[in-house]
Structures are given as structure tokens and as C-alpha cells.
Amino acid sequence: MNTENLHEIIQRYEDGLDWIYGREHDELFKWRAMATWRREWLKPEDAFASFGERFAAAKKDFGWFTDNSRMHPSAGVVKLWEKEPAAIEHLFTDILFAETHGDITTVQEHMDTFLDDYEALRQKYFPGNWSYKQDRHSASVYLAMHAPELNYVFKSSEAAIMARYINFSLHIGTGAHFSLPNYYRLCEVVVAALKQHESLLEKHFSRLDDHCYRDESLHLLAFDLMYCNRTYHLCHGLPMPSRPGPAKRAAVAGRASIENEQKEKERQAKIEAIERELEELESAPDDCEDISLLGVQVTMAQYGTGSVIGQAVNKIDVQFPEVKKTFILSKKYPLRPRFEDDETIVGAFTEYDERMEKINALRAQLKRLGV
């Protein structure tokens, strides 16, 4: 494991703390959101007339924690509660928040059951509204709010980048191969490293006012570190195991004895410039990788109304009444099914498609340069 990278990322987080916690970015909203959730959610049973009112009050300060310009899972909870209040309350109180006695495998089982049963309700009442879908990120936020000392907020892209830069050996995975226990182990590694940075912890806790939850477990701080690492490129310039290390660079440099020295210097400069650009593109925030369209209803003049039955980011399989078809979600391909909020969803995946094209082009350039 590359602990040097991990401690460097933590140090960069500390160095930018005023900027990260300041008015422009205000990442402290996460601790305010947790304080509000726990204050409202844990009130006596008779404090609210219904589960819906309690949930709405508890999520008041969520901000961009679960919902964003594309996805509105917490709003979807309220909408579905209006349709089937008992079912939604059961999903939270009896499944997602059920006692697990610290067994993370059981936590994942409860999370998956919650997501599957919730999705069945969404398809029943809002089949075309993909923005109401829950995912592992939103479910993990609810879990972390409910029991912050036991749970961690999860976001796949943030976790993948942190695991990559610190050479974390366990596979976190995605979809059916996702391992919540392995993700929690990654978080435990991050928390252990954070505890060694006393000056950061002193600064962090000094900035938590009476409206913020004082998470002594550091679980929320561990997630924020991973989030800021990706969002603000804290890992910029750090070595990654998947890329050529110093040994290979030295071997490549040895070709200078055959090639013209000046051309070799230019080649190395090109490699470094391309790798910097590639690193920025790969670590750029992009929620598309976390958007699940499975079960979302679509329409197409040629085939009628169908449902998404398979997805690989922007590639979807749609089952229509009489045929199954595969489509790429991009404005480049106008012959495709339409979503309820088509412009938003296709615009998002078009950005993803363009970004991946740039990444693949840069990788091809590196290959041509002998990397």
C-alpha cells in the first residue's frame, strides 16, 4: 500500500482547509446535514405526525449530499411515501436501519434489499422518472446519518480513485460484484492515517460550530477527504501504480543513447503533459458513472414503450414489447429511445462520452510514444 500518497493527500487537504471549508466551497455542509438529520430523526415518536414529515425535516440541510441537478433520490422518498407510506417507512426503519450488530456483510444485504424494494415501488408509480432512483451512494448517506460511528458514506468514483492512488489491495467492485466490507476496510485505512495528522484534526474540529455534528469517529471526514481528493485534484502529480513507475521511466530514458538527446527530452515532455491531462480527466467529477437507469421506462416511435434492462454506463439495453435493442446515450446518435427528462439525461451522458473519447485518445498517444 502506498501510504506516502495517502499522507500527502491528507496534507494537501489540510493545506487547503480554509479554501475547502470556506464560503466558496463550504464542504462543512456535510457536518451540518448530519447534525440536522440526527436532531430531527431522533426526536421522540410523537414529535412528527408522520414518517414523511420526519424525513423531510431530517433531510432539510442535505444540500447536494444525495440530490443534485440530475438526481433527486431524497425527493423521490417523499413522493413515494405519499403513494405508499407504510411501505416506505418499512424500507427505512425495518430494513435499511435494521440492527446488524456490526456485521458489514449484513449491512450490505440490507442495503441491497432496500434498493431493490424501493426500485420496485419507483417503477410502479414513477416508471419514467429516473431521477427518483436510489443508489448505493444515497443509501450509504442515510446509513451514515443514522449511525455515523458505524457507517461510511460511499461514492464509487471517489472510492476508486483513492484506492488507486494508495494501491489498496482489496477489490471494492461495482454492481453485483460490489463489496461494502472491502470499502469499509479502505475507509478504516484512511481513518487510521487521519489520526496521525493531529494538526489537521485540531483545525477541523475548531471549524465545527454548534450547527455541525462533531463526528469523533472521523468517518465523515474520511469520506470528505476522498470526495475532495477527486473534486479538487488533491492527488494531482502523485504516482499511480497502474502507470509507469520510476524504474520504467529510467529504462525509457536509457533510449537516449540511441535517439537524439533533444528528441528524447521532447518525447519525455510530451509524455508528462499527456499524463497530466489524462490524470485530470480521469479524476474529474462525473456523476454519470453512478447513475443507474435500470428499470427506467423509455419510449421510441418505432418500437413503442420499453424498459432499460441492462446498462454499462452510457450503453443501455432496452426491452420493448417485441424486441430488445442496444443504444449508446449520446447526442451523436439521434436514433434512440427518449426518457421523461431526455435533455438532461442524454446531455449528461454525452459529456461522459466526449470525456471518454478524450481519455482513449490520450492513452493511444501514450502507447505511440512507447509508454
Secondary structure as the mmCIF struct_conf table of DSSP 4:
data_model
#
loop_
_struct_conf.conf_type_id
_struct_conf.id
_struct_conf.beg_label_comp_id
_struct_conf.beg_label_asym_id
_struct_conf.beg_label_seq_id
_struct_conf.end_label_comp_id
_struct_conf.end_label_asym_id
_struct_conf.end_label_seq_id
HELX_RH_AL_P HELX_RH_AL_P1 THR A 3 ASP A 15
TURN_TY1_P TURN_TY1_P1 GLY A 16 GLY A 16
HELX_RH_AL_P HELX_RH_AL_P2 LEU A 17 TYR A 21
BEND BEND1 GLY A 22 GLY A 22
TURN_TY1_P TURN_TY1_P2 ARG A 23 HIS A 25
TURN_TY1_P TURN_TY1_P3 GLU A 27 LEU A 28
HELX_RH_AL_P HELX_RH_AL_P3 PHE A 29 TRP A 41
TURN_TY1_P TURN_TY1_P4 LEU A 42 LEU A 42
BEND BEND2 LYS A 43 LYS A 43
HELX_RH_3T_P HELX_RH_3T_P1 GLU A 45 ALA A 47
BEND BEND3 PHE A 48 SER A 50
HELX_RH_AL_P HELX_RH_AL_P4 PHE A 51 ALA A 58
TURN_TY1_P TURN_TY1_P5 LYS A 59 ASP A 61
TURN_TY1_P TURN_TY1_P6 GLY A 63 TRP A 64
BEND BEND4 PHE A 65 THR A 66
BEND BEND5 SER A 69 ARG A 70
HELX_RH_AL_P HELX_RH_AL_P5 PRO A 73 LYS A 83
HELX_RH_AL_P HELX_RH_AL_P6 PRO A 85 HIS A 90
HELX_RH_PI_P HELX_RH_PI_P1 LEU A 91 LEU A 96
TURN_TY1_P TURN_TY1_P7 PHE A 97 PHE A 97
BEND BEND6 ALA A 98 ALA A 98
TURN_TY1_P TURN_TY1_P8 HIS A 101 GLY A 102
HELX_RH_AL_P HELX_RH_AL_P7 ILE A 104 TYR A 125
TURN_TY1_P TURN_TY1_P9 PRO A 127 GLY A 128
HELX_RH_3T_P HELX_RH_3T_P2 TRP A 130 TYR A 132
HELX_RH_AL_P HELX_RH_AL_P8 ARG A 136 HIS A 146
TURN_TY1_P TURN_TY1_P10 PRO A 148 LEU A 150
HELX_RH_AL_P HELX_RH_AL_P9 SER A 156 TYR A 165
TURN_TY1_P TURN_TY1_P11 ILE A 166 ASN A 167
BEND BEND7 LEU A 170 LEU A 170
HELX_RH_3T_P HELX_RH_3T_P3 GLY A 175 HIS A 177
HELX_RH_AL_P HELX_RH_AL_P10 LEU A 180 LEU A 194
TURN_TY1_P TURN_TY1_P12 LYS A 195 GLN A 196
HELX_RH_AL_P HELX_RH_AL_P11 GLU A 198 SER A 206
TURN_TY1_P TURN_TY1_P13 ARG A 207 ARG A 207
TURN_TY1_P TURN_TY1_P14 ASP A 210 HIS A 211
BEND BEND8 CYS A 212 CYS A 212
TURN_TY1_P TURN_TY1_P15 GLU A 216 SER A 217
HELX_RH_AL_P HELX_RH_AL_P12 HIS A 219 THR A 231
TURN_TY1_P TURN_TY1_P16 TYR A 232 GLY A 237
TURN_TY1_P TURN_TY1_P17 PRO A 241 SER A 242
BEND BEND9 ARG A 243 ARG A 243
HELX_RH_AL_P HELX_RH_AL_P13 PRO A 246 ALA A 253
HELX_RH_3T_P HELX_RH_3T_P4 GLY A 254 SER A 257
TURN_TY1_P TURN_TY1_P18 ILE A 258 ILE A 258
BEND BEND10 GLU A 259 GLU A 259
HELX_RH_AL_P HELX_RH_AL_P14 GLU A 261 SER A 283
BEND BEND11 ALA A 284 ALA A 284
HELX_RH_3T_P HELX_RH_3T_P5 ASP A 287 ASP A 290
TURN_TY1_P TURN_TY1_P19 LEU A 294 GLY A 295
STRN STRN1 GLN A 297 MET A 300
TURN_TY1_P TURN_TY1_P20 ALA A 301 TYR A 303
STRN STRN2 GLY A 304 ALA A 312
TURN_TY1_P TURN_TY1_P21 VAL A 313 ASN A 314
STRN STRN3 LYS A 315 GLN A 319
BEND BEND12 PRO A 321 GLU A 322
STRN STRN4 LYS A 324 ILE A 328
BEND BEND13 SER A 330 SER A 330
TURN_TY1_P TURN_TY1_P22 LYS A 331 LYS A 332
BEND BEND14 LEU A 335 ARG A 336
STRN STRN5 ARG A 338 ARG A 338
TURN_TY1_P TURN_TY1_P23 GLU A 340 ASP A 341
HELX_RH_AL_P HELX_RH_AL_P15 ASP A 342 ARG A 368
TURN_TY1_P TURN_TY1_P24 LEU A 369 GLY A 370
#
